[in-house]
Amino acid sequence: MTVTKLEPDERYPDSCFVEDAAIVTQRGAALTRPGAASRVGEIERMRGALAQFFPSLREIGPLGTLDGGDVCEAGEHFFIGLSQRTNEEGARQLAKILSSFGYTSNVVDVKGVDNILHLKSAVAYLGNNRLVVTEAMAHRSEFAGYELVKVNSGEEYAANSVRVNEHVLVAAGFESFERKLRQQGYQTIALEMSEFQKMDGGLSCLSLRF
């Protein structure tokens, strides 16, 4: 595993959440068009960072908006969240890009779900056809056919988790969820996330993994 670390950019205080600026897959990558106007300038920095890995980058263009936190990769399929940051045009453009890479996708409207900023605030993919979901998302028809690991009420923030090989990175302080993952055979690594939580950020937001 190789880790590329980007230096802080004081012009963009949300730029630590690098996941929102790009969608990366094994077959190609696309730069997003963030839904918050204050973040649009982050894209050029991400362009340079990804160029060494993806010489040909696709992009979301006007009038689309798209945050990477609204895009959940589930193997060969992608869920694209419609939220306050990602609009229908952005989702349409990304679906077309993903199709050109050979992936399928569908849209999940989360605008009416309380207390989440992005789709991945409430959904994570663990591999092997298994999804982590909050109670608010557990009965959505879009996830029919998946094995669901439900996050208990009061621990919703823990849903934003990241599987790396046989380990699952989780936010510290959510013991019930950790216990549930261990019962499923995963090893967990709990990380302190309280400062990022104050900014509506989660574990997946802090990296691009490919």
RODO-2510 file (C-alpha; in nm, 4 decimals, decimal comma):
residues 210
     n   res          X          Y          Z
     1     m     0,0000     0,0000     0,0000
     2     t     0,1288     0,3443    -0,0978
     3     v     0,0026     0,6579     0,0744
     4     t     0,0174     0,9987    -0,0932
     5     k    -0,0223     1,2833     0,1552
     6     l    -0,1378     1,6256     0,0448
     7     e    -0,0184     1,9347     0,2261
     8     p    -0,2789     2,1553     0,3964
     9     d    -0,4327     2,4320     0,1892
    10     e    -0,5371     2,7152     0,4185
    11     r    -0,7514     2,8707     0,1454
    12     y    -0,9933     2,5803     0,1679
    13     p    -1,0614     2,4704     0,5267
    14     d    -1,2787     2,1777     0,4099
    15     s    -1,0126     2,0419     0,1760
    16     c    -0,9086     1,7770     0,4300
    17     f    -1,2218     1,5973     0,3065
    18     v    -1,0498     1,4964    -0,0163
    19     e    -1,3095     1,2313    -0,1007
    20     d    -1,5570     1,5001    -0,2065
    21     a    -1,3321     1,6297    -0,4830
    22     a    -1,2992     1,3168    -0,6962
    23     i    -1,4403     0,9748    -0,7764
    24     v    -1,1691     0,7137    -0,8246
    25     t    -1,2130     0,3587    -0,9535
    26     q    -0,9843     0,0864    -1,0825
    27     r    -1,0827     0,1823    -1,4392
    28     g    -1,0717     0,5588    -1,4300
    29     a    -1,1367     0,8719    -1,2284
    30     a    -1,3485     1,1850    -1,2425
    31     l    -1,3187     1,5235    -1,0776
    32     t    -1,6369     1,6382    -0,9090
    33     r    -1,8041     1,9779    -0,8903
    34     p    -1,8721     2,0391    -0,5200
    35     g    -2,2154     2,1545    -0,4149
    36     a    -2,0723     2,4157    -0,1767
    37     a    -1,9384     2,7142    -0,3719
    38     s    -1,6608     2,7618    -0,1145
    39     r    -1,5107     2,4266    -0,2172
    40     v    -1,4994     2,4584    -0,5956
    41     g    -1,1386     2,5779    -0,5850
    42     e    -1,0263     2,2457    -0,4376
    43     i    -1,0674     2,0748    -0,7729
    44     e    -0,7530     2,2145    -0,9355
    45     r    -0,5382     2,0915    -0,6472
    46     m    -0,6946     1,7474    -0,6812
    47     r    -0,6375     1,7507    -1,0561
    48     g    -0,2649     1,7768    -1,0020
    49     a    -0,2613     1,5147    -0,7286
    50     l    -0,4438     1,2562    -0,9389
    51     a    -0,2775     1,3240    -1,2741
    52     q     0,0138     1,0919    -1,1911
    53     f    -0,2294     0,8029    -1,1414
    54     f    -0,4965     0,8918    -1,3973
    55     p    -0,3522     1,0813    -1,6972
    56     s    -0,7019     1,1185    -1,8459
    57     l    -0,9455     1,2589    -1,5909
    58     r    -1,3160     1,3002    -1,6549
    59     e    -1,5078     1,5911    -1,4960
    60     i    -1,8520     1,6882    -1,3782
    61     g    -1,9521     2,0048    -1,5593
    62     p    -2,2200     2,2740    -1,5305
    63     l    -2,4991     2,2607    -1,4307
    64     g    -2,4174     1,9542    -1,2282
    65     t    -2,3024     1,9476    -0,8678
    66     l    -2,1568     1,6377    -0,7086
    67     d    -1,9762     1,5598    -0,3815
    68     g    -1,7789     1,2370    -0,3575
    69     g    -1,9381     1,1703    -0,0190
    70     d    -2,2598     1,0986    -0,2089
    71     v    -2,1032     0,8150    -0,4091
    72     c    -2,0825     0,4663    -0,2595
    73     e    -1,8927     0,2037    -0,4576
    74     a    -2,0333    -0,1467    -0,4085
    75     g    -1,8148    -0,3668    -0,6252
    76     e    -1,9248    -0,3277    -0,9870
    77     h    -2,2170    -0,1075    -0,8875
    78     f    -2,2340     0,2489    -0,7562
    79     f    -2,4996     0,4209    -0,5480
    80     i    -2,5233     0,7938    -0,6203
    81     g    -2,6943     1,0017    -0,3545
    82     l    -2,9089     1,3025    -0,4309
    83     s    -2,8527     1,5460    -0,1453
    84     q    -2,8167     1,9135    -0,0642
    85     r    -2,4728     1,8904    -0,2310
    86     t    -2,5380     1,6579    -0,5273
    87     n    -2,8102     1,7420    -0,7787
    88     e    -2,9826     1,5352    -1,0474
    89     e    -2,7639     1,6707    -1,3258
    90     g    -2,4459     1,5861    -1,1365
    91     a    -2,5769     1,2353    -1,0703
    92     r    -2,6722     1,1951    -1,4374
    93     q    -2,3259     1,2998    -1,5548
    94     l    -2,1532     1,0663    -1,3110
    95     a    -2,3758     0,7736    -1,4102
    96     k    -2,2729     0,8293    -1,7719
    97     i    -1,9046     0,8426    -1,6772
    98     l    -1,9323     0,5260    -1,4679
    99     s    -2,1113     0,3488    -1,7514
   100     s    -1,8209     0,4357    -1,9822
   101     f    -1,5935     0,2634    -1,7295
   102     g    -1,8146    -0,0466    -1,7371
   103     y    -1,9963     0,0080    -1,4061
   104     t    -2,3673     0,0213    -1,3268
   105     s    -2,5253     0,2755    -1,0942
   106     n    -2,8516     0,3983    -0,9503
   107     v    -2,9678     0,7057    -0,7628
   108     v    -3,0641     0,7165    -0,3936
   109     d    -3,2475     1,0314    -0,2856
   110     v    -3,1418     1,1216     0,0705
   111     k    -3,2627     1,4811     0,0796
   112     g    -3,5444     1,3859     0,3169
   113     v    -3,3265     1,1888     0,5594
   114     d    -3,2611     1,3826     0,8791
   115     n    -2,9149     1,4654     1,0089
   116     i    -2,7035     1,3440     0,7174
   117     l    -2,4997     1,5533     0,4753
   118     h    -2,4165     1,2825     0,2221
   119     l    -2,5297     0,9328     0,1261
   120     k    -2,2199     0,7854     0,2893
   121     s    -2,3150     0,9469     0,6180
   122     a    -2,5620     0,6580     0,6358
   123     v    -2,4288     0,3831     0,4049
   124     a    -2,0964     0,2006     0,3634
   125     y    -1,9940    -0,1033     0,1610
   126     l    -1,8009    -0,3818     0,3350
   127     g    -1,7574    -0,6088     0,0347
   128     n    -1,9129    -0,9521    -0,0222
   129     n    -2,2542    -0,7972    -0,0967
   130     r    -2,2741    -0,6493     0,2540
   131     l    -2,3772    -0,2914     0,3373
   132     v    -2,3645    -0,0957     0,6614
   133     v    -2,6817     0,1129     0,6921
   134     t    -2,8517     0,3305     0,9493
   135     e    -3,2050     0,2467     1,0579
   136     a    -3,3388     0,5274     0,8381
   137     m    -3,1901     0,3609     0,5291
   138     a    -3,2461    -0,0048     0,6169
   139     h    -3,5802    -0,0406     0,4382
   140     r    -3,4880     0,1388     0,1175
   141     s    -3,5715    -0,0623    -0,1933
   142     e    -3,2409     0,0417    -0,3529
   143     f    -3,0592    -0,1928    -0,1146
   144     a    -3,2761    -0,4997    -0,1732
   145     g    -3,0575    -0,8028    -0,2338
   146     y    -2,7766    -0,6852    -0,0067
   147     e    -2,6977    -0,8231     0,3371
   148     l    -2,7429    -0,5312     0,5743
   149     v    -2,5463    -0,4586     0,8900
   150     k    -2,7660    -0,2110     1,0760
   151     v    -2,6257     0,0620     1,2974
   152     n    -2,8226     0,1015     1,6194
   153     s    -3,0159     0,4191     1,6924
   154     g    -2,7859     0,6707     1,8595
   155     e    -2,4772     0,5392     1,6795
   156     e    -2,5607     0,6676     1,3318
   157     y    -2,2271     0,8460     1,2935
   158     a    -2,0547     0,5063     1,3043
   159     a    -2,2139     0,4071     0,9718
   160     n    -1,9420     0,5968     0,7865
   161     s    -1,6819     0,3218     0,8084
   162     v    -1,4086     0,2012     0,5729
   163     r    -1,3004    -0,1554     0,5042
   164     v    -0,9302    -0,2048     0,4313
   165     n    -0,8530    -0,5706     0,3631
   166     e    -0,9957    -0,7622     0,6613
   167     h    -1,0017    -0,4598     0,8910
   168     v    -1,2782    -0,2037     0,9210
   169     l    -1,1879     0,1484     1,0267
   170     v    -1,4558     0,2884     1,2567
   171     a    -1,5070     0,6060     1,4551
   172     a    -1,4132     0,5592     1,8198
   173     g    -1,6826     0,5528     2,0849
   174     f    -1,9424     0,3308     1,9172
   175     e    -1,8886     0,0017     2,0956
   176     s    -2,2171    -0,1605     1,9951
   177     f    -2,1379    -0,1195     1,6270
   178     e    -1,7807    -0,2412     1,6734
   179     r    -1,9102    -0,5485     1,8518
   180     k    -2,1531    -0,6183     1,5694
   181     l    -1,8714    -0,5992     1,3135
   182     r    -1,6505    -0,8335     1,5139
   183     q    -1,9374    -1,0813     1,5301
   184     q    -1,9360    -1,0716     1,1506
   185     g    -1,5682    -1,1704     1,1513
   186     y    -1,4071    -0,8312     1,0935
   187     q    -1,1200    -0,6849     1,2890
   188     t    -1,1893    -0,3245     1,3794
   189     i    -0,9623    -0,0239     1,4255
   190     a    -1,1261     0,2622     1,6156
   191     l    -1,0057     0,6136     1,5311
   192     e    -1,0766     0,9397     1,7134
   193     m    -1,3014     1,1454     1,4874
   194     s    -1,4695     1,3962     1,7191
   195     e    -1,3106     1,7071     1,5631
   196     f    -1,4031     1,5986     1,2114
   197     q    -1,7537     1,5109     1,3271
   198     k    -1,8027     1,8748     1,4275
   199     m    -1,7574     1,9626     1,0594
   200     d    -1,9962     1,6915     0,9342
   201     g    -1,6987     1,4859     0,8181
   202     g    -1,6519     1,1112     0,8495
   203     l    -1,3767     0,8528     0,8057
   204     s    -1,4249     0,7957     0,4354
   205     c    -1,4104     1,1701     0,3680
   206     l    -1,0435     1,1907     0,4589
   207     s    -0,8966     0,9768     0,1816
   208     l    -0,9344     0,8524    -0,1741
   209     r    -0,8737     0,4775    -0,1940
   210     f    -0,7805     0,2957    -0,5140
***
